[in-house]
């Protein structure tokens, strides 16, 4: 990350401020890779409530660690909070999995005997879904570098907003994952759309609740991250855009996981290639001409476009359920 940031023209002092954050983020990826399968298995077994407890535990730990570490350690404290949150979520999920009848007494970390046919079936859905994640975070990395090129204060404000977006997205992602097995078990378009509609409404309600709290307490929450008045003002001014963008991101995530439940994740891959691909192209010129606020407007527009693309894809692909069933 520091090498890419420096090569992209980010100021040296901004790159230096990253500190241990890139290493901590890399550890987060490792932890999530080790423990991420537990959530999928719990959802598949109909144990979505345990997944919710895992997400809530991880969120509580992240908020507590950010409040305790960010004021003194800055972005390194944020990285430690993210790592602690990932470890907590992984432990809670795996402990919950080992308590499920039929799994109790077995280690959820061991994959068991490989089954090539099942692996191929999972890869048909999982690989496009994983590719969407790479595309999204690749584009968001470009957005981060574009913010860094504006200046030190803009880079710091953008980092704060990025940390808060994780808090806004937790509930929506948990609901999106929980909807997958229900949509997969649906026998007709009406059932699949009903599950998806409920998940979207719940995600919107959760985003409204957390977003409302952030709008009311944004001054105090941002104060936990920085004592710099310029950074504080810049981040606080963009909180409404952050809330709106995260809400749209949550809705498109529910739609995307719905497509995964229909085994049509290649649609999401195409949608992300268009939406985030365009964002990556325009991020630098938009930031250079309009500043951090305009850059966040571009992020919001991208998420709204993905709501349309993912929602339209889910509607079209779910309609095919009746056709496939009739042919079978």
Buried (B, 14 or more C-beta within 10 A) or exposed (E): BBEEBBEBEBBEEBBEBBBEBBBBBEBBEEBBEBBBBBBBBBBEBEBBEBBBBBBBBBBEBBBEBBBBBBBEBBBBBBBBBBBBBBBBBBBBBBBBBBEBEEBEEEEBEEEEEEEEEEEEEEEEBBEBBEBBEEBBEBBBBBBBBBBBBBBBBBBBBBBBBBBBBBBBBBBBBBBBBBBBBBBBEBEEBEBBBBBBEBBBEBBBEBBEEBBEBBEEEBEEBBBBBBEBEBBBEBBBBBBBBBBBBBBBBBBBBBBBBBBBBBEBBBBBBEBBBBBBBBBBEBBBEBBEEBBBEEBBBBBBBBBBBBBBBBBEBBBEBBEEBEEEEEEE
